[in-house]
């Protein structure tokens, strides 16, 4: 599922490091992505919520 199943012959330590790397990379991508979405539409959403329109 994470791509680490391709490391079947690797030691458990290498597999664990691979999972940590994949999770860290995913967190960075989500952080940047959500930041970009917030920059693009954040003020419009807040204005709409504040003004009720």
N, C-alpha and C positions, 0 to 999 in steps of 0.2 A: 504494500500500500504506500509506503514512503520511499520505496526504491531500495531500501536497505536489505530487502529479501534477496537481492542479487548478490549479496555478500555471504552466501551460505557457507563458504569455506573459511571465512575470516573468523578470528577469535572473537569471543564475546565483548572484549574491550573495544575492538575496532568497530563492531556493530553498534555498541553503545555510543561511541564517539560520532558515528555516522548519523544516528538518530538525533543526537544533540545538535549536530550541524544542520540537519534538515529543519528541525524545529526553530532554531535560531534564524535561519534564512527566511522561513515562513513568517516569523514574527517581524522581521525587518520589512519584508514586502508588504505585510498588512499595515504596519505603522506608516509607511510612506504612502500607501494607497489611500488609507483613511484620511491622512493629512491632506492629500490632494483633493479628495472629495469635499472635505470640510472647507478648504479654501475656496472651492468652486461654488458651493451652494449654501454654505453655512450662514452667511449674512441674510440671504433671501429667506431661508427657513425661519430664522429668528425674527425677522421683520414681519413675516406672515403670522407667526405665533403671537407677536406683541400687538399687532394691529387687528387681528381677527379676520383678515381677509385672505 
